[in-house]
Amino acid sequence: MSLPSYDGYDSTGIEHYSIPSFKFISGASLDVRISYRSFNPSGGKVVVIPTCYGGRINDTLNFTGENGVLAACHVIVVAMLGNGESSSPSNEPEFPKSLDYRDCISSQYELLTKHLGIKELEAVIGFSMGGQQAYHWACMYPQFMKYVVPICGSAKTSVHNYAFVEGPKAALINSIDYQDGAYRSKGTKPSRGLRAFGRTYCPWALSAAWFREGCYQDVGYKEVEQFIQAEWEDKFEKAWDAEDMLILARMWQAGDIGKTQQDGDYLKALQAIEAKVLVMPARTDTYFPPEDSENEVKYLKHGELAVIETIWGHMAGGGANPKDTKWMNDRIALFMNSKALDLSAMKEAMDK
């Protein structure tokens, strides 16, 4: 997840595409808006990066900066449905009560093919829920991209991950000012619930070692309580809508590429992926631990595991630590620039 922005969020360059009568997996039909931004639109190869939980388009790590692996590519960062930029409960009163990753991907596919005229992708790269979307892209449109890079994500949300999400959800839903969802009709905001959500979320996003070594001091806070209040409570309260957070949390919990298969088998879905896949978990991620990624790679035809060795936990994959970001950039460059998936040669190169 990436930390949400304050109300002064810079929306420079963001565009919108409308899809009339979009059909959701739930059966609901609604005119929807898909928000996106094109970086370097004259670039030859096209790469899509979906947003993550708590991520906005212009906050998303896109690897297009100086020496960025995607600097020469046309990079399209797309806001998934429900994130507050694309159609969401916060901006569409009739938005469905449930959302599925397949809704996000099919709407993004329509944006690319019908609006932008794109016929193929070089890659889909995503962090956290963006990584889960990348996996769904590979399953739903297997011939559409060459590479897929899920960063700190998974093909199927684990039971432990599901249980974690229940904690912040409960903190919000059971707050006195959430009022069992009636706060909107009364014109109020569940500030206490949003702050409780952020406080509950905080210790899971970073590792025990990160806190033990006092890394919050490295990002400008003398005490951990100051860090929790400013970076988690304040930002969730100011930047996020409760219903957007809840509908995305439920989609996260239900994440499973097996749903793209008739028999619902996510292992068969992994085996059916045609793209080359670089699976990048963080060593200390408590949401999507590397052990889960190791298991997934076993079932991929063209899969490779590259663990981010870091104490920054889940946040490492979203660009929170420059050292980890550089490592990811270089590793993705090595992966995408290889003529063939020669794992031994790649490992030798990275070890030098």
C-alpha positions as CSV (number, residue, x, y, z in Angstrom):
1,M,0.0,0.0,0.0
2,S,1.1,3.6,-0.5
3,L,0.4,6.2,2.0
4,P,-2.6,8.3,0.9
5,S,-2.3,12.0,0.0
6,Y,-3.6,15.0,1.8
7,D,-6.5,17.0,0.3
8,G,-3.9,19.0,-1.7
9,Y,-3.2,16.1,-4.0
10,D,-1.8,17.2,-7.3
11,S,-4.0,15.7,-10.1
12,T,-1.7,17.0,-12.9
13,G,-2.0,15.0,-16.2
14,I,-4.9,12.8,-15.1
15,E,-7.5,12.0,-17.8
16,H,-10.8,10.2,-17.8
17,Y,-12.6,7.7,-20.0
18,S,-16.3,6.9,-19.7
19,I,-17.7,3.5,-20.3
20,P,-21.5,3.5,-20.7
21,S,-23.6,0.7,-19.2
22,F,-20.5,-1.2,-17.8
23,K,-21.5,-4.7,-16.7
24,F,-20.1,-5.7,-13.3
25,I,-19.5,-9.3,-12.2
26,S,-22.3,-8.8,-9.7
27,G,-24.7,-8.2,-12.5
28,A,-25.1,-4.5,-11.9
29,S,-24.8,-2.1,-14.8
30,L,-23.6,1.4,-14.5
31,D,-21.9,4.2,-16.5
32,V,-18.4,4.3,-15.2
33,R,-15.4,6.5,-15.4
34,I,-11.8,5.2,-15.6
35,S,-9.1,7.6,-14.6
36,Y,-5.6,7.3,-15.9
37,R,-2.4,9.1,-16.7
38,S,0.0,8.6,-19.7
39,F,3.7,9.1,-19.0
40,N,5.8,9.5,-22.2
41,P,2.9,8.8,-24.6
42,S,5.3,8.9,-27.5
43,G,7.3,5.9,-26.1
44,G,7.3,2.8,-28.2
45,K,6.5,-0.1,-25.7
46,V,3.4,0.3,-23.5
47,V,3.4,-0.7,-19.9
48,V,0.3,-0.6,-17.6
49,I,0.6,0.0,-13.8
50,P,-2.7,-0.3,-11.8
51,T,-3.0,1.5,-8.5
52,C,-2.7,-0.2,-5.2
53,Y,-4.8,0.0,-2.0
54,G,-4.4,3.5,-0.7
55,G,-2.7,4.6,-3.9
56,R,-3.5,7.5,-6.2
57,I,-2.4,7.8,-9.8
58,N,0.3,10.4,-9.2
59,D,1.5,8.7,-6.0
60,T,2.2,5.4,-7.8
61,L,5.7,4.2,-8.3
62,N,6.1,4.2,-12.1
63,F,9.8,3.7,-12.7
64,T,9.9,6.5,-15.3
65,G,12.3,8.8,-13.5
66,E,16.0,9.3,-14.2
67,N,17.6,5.9,-15.0
68,G,14.1,4.3,-14.6
69,V,13.6,1.0,-16.3
70,L,10.5,2.3,-18.0
71,A,11.8,5.8,-18.9
72,A,11.6,5.0,-22.6
73,C,8.2,3.3,-22.4
74,H,4.7,4.7,-22.7
75,V,3.6,4.1,-19.1
76,I,-0.1,4.2,-18.3
77,V,-1.0,4.4,-14.6
78,V,-4.7,3.4,-14.2
79,A,-6.8,4.0,-11.1
80,M,-8.7,0.8,-10.3
81,L,-12.4,1.1,-9.8
82,G,-13.2,2.1,-6.2
83,N,-10.0,4.1,-5.5
84,G,-11.7,7.5,-5.5
85,E,-10.4,8.6,-8.9
86,S,-12.1,6.1,-11.1
87,S,-15.8,5.5,-10.4
88,S,-16.2,4.6,-6.7
89,P,-18.7,4.7,-3.9
90,S,-17.4,8.2,-3.0
91,N,-18.2,9.7,-6.4
92,E,-21.1,7.6,-7.6
93,P,-24.1,7.1,-5.4
94,E,-25.3,4.1,-7.4
95,F,-22.0,2.3,-7.3
96,P,-22.5,-1.5,-6.7
97,K,-22.1,-2.9,-3.2
98,S,-19.5,-5.4,-4.3
99,L,-16.5,-5.2,-6.6
100,D,-14.3,-7.8,-8.3
101,Y,-10.8,-7.7,-9.7
102,R,-12.3,-8.9,-13.0
103,D,-14.4,-5.7,-13.1
104,C,-11.2,-3.6,-12.7
105,I,-9.3,-5.5,-15.5
106,S,-12.1,-5.6,-18.0
107,S,-12.7,-1.9,-17.6
108,Q,-8.9,-1.2,-18.0
109,Y,-8.8,-3.4,-21.1
110,E,-11.6,-1.4,-22.6
111,L,-9.7,1.8,-21.8
112,L,-6.6,0.5,-23.6
113,T,-8.2,-1.1,-26.6
114,K,-11.3,1.1,-27.4
115,H,-10.1,4.5,-26.2
116,L,-6.3,4.4,-26.6
117,G,-6.1,2.0,-29.5
118,I,-3.5,-0.2,-27.8
119,K,-3.2,-3.7,-29.3
120,E,-0.6,-5.2,-27.0
121,L,1.4,-4.5,-23.8
122,E,5.0,-4.9,-23.1
123,A,4.2,-5.5,-19.4
124,V,1.8,-5.1,-16.5
125,I,3.5,-4.1,-13.3
126,G,1.7,-3.6,-10.0
127,F,2.3,-3.3,-6.3
128,S,0.1,-4.9,-3.6
129,M,-3.5,-4.8,-5.0
130,G,-1.8,-3.6,-8.2
131,G,0.1,-6.9,-8.1
132,Q,-3.1,-8.9,-7.7
133,Q,-4.5,-7.0,-10.7
134,A,-1.3,-7.8,-12.7
135,Y,-2.0,-11.5,-12.0
136,H,-5.6,-11.1,-13.2
137,W,-4.4,-9.4,-16.3
138,A,-2.2,-12.4,-17.1
139,C,-5.2,-14.8,-16.7
140,M,-7.9,-12.8,-18.4
141,Y,-5.9,-11.6,-21.4
142,P,-3.0,-14.1,-21.6
143,Q,-1.8,-13.1,-25.1
144,F,-2.0,-9.4,-24.5
145,M,1.3,-8.8,-22.6
146,K,4.9,-10.2,-22.6
147,Y,5.8,-9.6,-19.0
148,V,4.0,-9.5,-15.7
149,V,5.6,-8.2,-12.5
150,P,3.5,-8.6,-9.3
151,I,5.3,-6.7,-6.5
152,C,4.3,-7.6,-2.9
153,G,1.1,-9.2,-4.2
154,S,-0.4,-12.7,-4.7
155,A,-2.5,-14.7,-7.1
156,K,-4.8,-15.6,-4.2
157,T,-5.3,-13.8,-0.9
158,S,-4.2,-16.0,1.9
159,V,-6.3,-16.8,4.9
160,H,-3.9,-15.0,7.1
161,N,-4.0,-11.9,4.9
162,Y,-7.8,-12.1,4.9
163,A,-7.7,-12.1,8.7
164,F,-5.4,-9.1,8.9
165,V,-7.8,-7.0,6.8
166,E,-10.6,-7.8,9.1
167,G,-8.9,-5.8,11.9
168,P,-8.8,-2.4,10.2
169,K,-12.2,-3.0,8.7
170,A,-13.7,-3.7,12.2
171,A,-12.0,-0.6,13.6
172,L,-13.8,1.5,11.1
173,I,-17.1,-0.2,10.9
174,N,-17.5,-0.3,14.7
175,S,-16.5,3.3,15.3
176,I,-19.3,5.4,16.9
177,D,-19.2,8.0,14.1
178,Y,-19.5,5.4,11.3
179,Q,-23.0,4.9,12.6
180,D,-23.5,1.6,10.9
181,G,-23.1,3.3,7.5
182,A,-25.7,6.0,8.2
183,Y,-23.1,8.8,8.5
184,R,-23.5,9.9,4.9
185,S,-27.3,10.5,5.2
186,K,-26.5,12.7,8.2
187,G,-23.8,14.7,6.3
188,T,-20.9,13.7,8.6
189,K,-17.6,11.9,8.2
190,P,-16.5,9.0,10.3
191,S,-13.2,10.7,11.4
192,R,-12.7,8.5,14.4
193,G,-13.2,5.4,12.4
194,L,-10.8,6.5,9.6
195,R,-8.2,7.3,12.2
196,A,-8.7,4.0,13.9
197,F,-8.3,2.2,10.6
198,G,-5.0,3.9,10.0
199,R,-3.7,3.2,13.4
200,T,-4.6,-0.5,13.1
201,Y,-3.1,-0.7,9.7
202,C,0.3,0.9,10.5
203,P,2.2,-1.9,12.4
204,W,1.4,-4.4,9.6
205,A,2.7,-2.3,6.8
206,L,6.3,-2.2,8.1
207,S,8.3,-4.9,9.8
208,A,9.1,-5.5,13.4
209,A,12.8,-4.8,12.6
210,W,11.8,-1.4,11.1
211,F,10.2,-0.3,14.3
212,R,12.9,-1.9,16.5
213,E,15.6,0.0,14.6
214,G,13.7,3.2,15.0
215,C,13.4,3.9,11.3
216,Y,10.5,6.3,11.9
217,Q,13.3,8.7,13.0
218,D,14.8,8.4,9.5
219,V,11.6,9.7,8.0
220,G,11.4,12.7,10.3
221,Y,9.7,11.6,13.6
222,K,11.3,11.6,17.0
223,E,8.7,9.3,18.5
224,V,6.7,6.4,17.0
225,E,3.5,8.0,18.2
226,Q,4.2,11.1,16.1
227,F,4.7,8.8,13.1
228,I,1.5,6.9,13.7
229,Q,-0.6,10.1,14.1
230,A,0.9,12.0,11.2
231,E,1.4,9.3,8.6
232,W,-1.5,7.0,9.3
233,E,-4.3,8.6,11.3
234,D,-4.1,12.1,9.8
235,K,-3.7,11.0,6.2
236,F,-6.4,8.4,6.3
237,E,-8.8,10.8,7.8
238,K,-8.0,13.6,5.4
239,A,-7.5,11.7,2.2
240,W,-9.9,8.7,2.1
241,D,-13.6,7.9,2.0
242,A,-14.7,5.2,4.3
243,E,-16.9,3.3,1.7
244,D,-14.0,3.4,-0.9
245,M,-11.7,1.8,1.7
246,L,-14.2,-0.8,2.6
247,I,-15.2,-1.9,-0.9
248,L,-11.5,-2.2,-1.9
249,A,-10.7,-4.1,1.3
250,R,-13.4,-6.6,0.5
251,M,-12.1,-7.0,-3.0
252,W,-8.6,-7.5,-1.7
253,Q,-9.9,-10.2,0.7
254,A,-11.7,-12.0,-2.1
255,G,-8.7,-11.9,-4.5
256,D,-8.3,-15.2,-6.4
257,I,-7.3,-15.7,-10.0
258,G,-9.1,-19.1,-9.8
259,K,-12.2,-17.1,-10.5
260,T,-11.0,-16.6,-14.0
261,Q,-11.2,-20.4,-14.5
262,Q,-14.4,-22.4,-14.9
263,D,-13.5,-24.8,-12.1
264,G,-12.2,-22.0,-9.8
265,D,-8.8,-23.7,-9.4
266,Y,-6.2,-20.9,-8.9
267,L,-3.3,-23.3,-9.3
268,K,-4.6,-24.2,-12.8
269,A,-4.9,-20.5,-13.4
270,L,-1.2,-20.0,-12.6
271,Q,-0.3,-22.9,-14.8
272,A,-2.2,-21.3,-17.7
273,I,-0.4,-18.0,-17.6
274,E,1.6,-17.5,-20.8
275,A,3.5,-14.3,-20.0
276,K,6.9,-14.3,-18.3
277,V,6.4,-13.5,-14.7
278,L,8.7,-11.9,-12.2
279,V,7.3,-12.4,-8.7
280,M,8.8,-9.8,-6.3
281,P,7.8,-10.3,-2.6
282,A,9.5,-8.4,0.2
283,R,11.4,-10.5,2.8
284,T,9.6,-8.9,5.7
285,D,6.1,-8.4,4.2
286,T,3.5,-9.6,6.6
287,Y,0.6,-9.3,4.1
288,F,2.2,-11.2,1.2
289,P,5.1,-13.2,2.6
290,P,7.8,-14.6,0.3
291,E,6.8,-18.2,1.2
292,D,3.5,-17.7,-0.6
293,S,5.3,-16.3,-3.6
294,E,7.7,-19.3,-3.6
295,N,4.7,-21.6,-3.9
296,E,3.1,-19.7,-6.7
297,V,6.3,-19.6,-8.8
298,K,6.3,-23.4,-8.8
299,Y,3.2,-23.5,-10.9
300,L,4.2,-20.8,-13.5
301,K,5.4,-21.9,-16.9
302,H,7.8,-18.9,-17.1
303,G,8.1,-17.7,-13.6
304,E,10.9,-16.3,-11.5
305,L,11.2,-15.3,-7.9
306,A,13.2,-12.2,-6.8
307,V,12.9,-11.4,-3.1
308,I,13.4,-7.8,-2.0
309,E,15.8,-8.1,1.0
310,T,14.6,-5.3,3.2
311,I,13.3,-4.4,6.7
312,W,10.7,-2.0,5.1
313,G,8.1,-4.7,5.0
314,H,5.2,-4.3,2.6
315,M,6.0,-0.7,2.1
316,A,9.2,-1.5,0.3
317,G,7.4,-2.5,-2.8
318,G,5.6,0.8,-3.1
319,G,8.8,2.9,-3.3
320,A,9.1,3.9,0.4
321,N,12.8,3.2,0.6
322,P,15.1,4.5,-2.2
323,K,17.6,1.6,-1.8
324,D,14.8,-1.0,-2.3
325,T,13.4,1.0,-5.2
326,K,16.7,1.0,-7.0
327,W,17.1,-2.7,-6.5
328,M,13.6,-3.3,-7.9
329,N,14.3,-1.0,-10.9
330,D,17.5,-2.8,-11.7
331,R,16.0,-6.3,-11.3
332,I,13.0,-5.5,-13.5
333,A,15.4,-4.1,-16.1
334,L,17.4,-7.3,-16.1
335,F,14.2,-9.4,-16.4
336,M,12.6,-7.4,-19.2
337,N,15.7,-6.9,-21.2
338,S,16.7,-10.6,-21.3
339,K,16.2,-12.3,-24.6
340,A,15.1,-15.5,-22.9
341,L,14.3,-16.5,-19.3
342,D,17.7,-17.8,-18.4
343,L,17.5,-18.0,-14.6
344,S,21.0,-19.0,-13.9
345,A,22.5,-16.2,-16.1
346,M,20.2,-13.7,-14.4
347,K,21.2,-14.8,-10.9
348,E,24.9,-14.6,-11.9
349,A,24.5,-11.1,-13.2
350,M,22.7,-9.9,-10.1
351,D,25.3,-11.4,-7.8
352,K,28.1,-9.5,-9.5
